[in-house]
Amino acid sequence: MKILPTTCPACNEQLKVKALLCENCHTEIQGAYDLPPLGQLSIDDQLFLLDFIKASGSLKDMAGLLKLSYPTIRNRLDEIIERIKLAESTGKSNKGKNL
């Protein structure tokens, strides 16, 4: 399975989606679309959130699973939350712009 890149390998800026394709009927939609906030996170952050959800949101269980301290897990989650907030605020400021 290919993982969707979220940042440019040349300059590290956020990538946009340019085209979507239906493999069934071959309909293609083109434009310049922002990735959703969760899609803008790094693969590591996305995997962390998947594990967090599978752990029913338990930081204690996450600490045991990752063999890290509770405060380390809490800090990691707080950092991801800040990145999500930033992605959401950036997306809101771009909504009225022609892309």
C-alpha positions, -999 to +999 in steps of 0.1 A: +000+000+000+014+034-010+013+061+017+001+095+005+030+120+009+020+152+028+050+174+024+071+183-007+104+164-008+122+194-023+111+222+000+092+205+028+060+226+022+025+212+025+013+194-006-022+198-021-043+172-038-045+179-075-065+150-089-088+122-077-096+092-098-124+066-095-108+033-105-143+019-113-156+043-139-124+064-145-140+097-136-112+121-127-117+153-106-090+179-109-083+210-088-061+222-059-075+208-027-061+210+008-056+178+026-079+174+056-062+183+090-055+147+099-041+140+065-017+169+069+000+152+099+032+132+094+029+095+090+043+090+125+017+114+140-011+096+121+001+062+134+003+075+169-033+087+167-044+053+153-027+036+182-043+061+206-078+053+192-071+016+194-061+021+230-095+037+236-079+071+242-060+058+273-027+076+277-017+050+303-022+022+278-003+041+252+026+046+276+027+008+282+024+000+245+052+024+234+072+018+266+074+055+273+064+076+303+029+090+307+042+126+306+061+118+273+029+104+258+009+134+270+034+158+255+034+140+222-004+142+221-004+179+230+021+186+201-002+167+177-032+186+189-013+219+182-005+208+147-041+199+141-052+233+153-027+250+130-039+229+101-075+238+108-067+275+111-047+275+079-075+257+061-101+282+073-080+311+061-078+295+026-115+287+022-124+320+005-095+320-018-096+308-054-073+279-059 
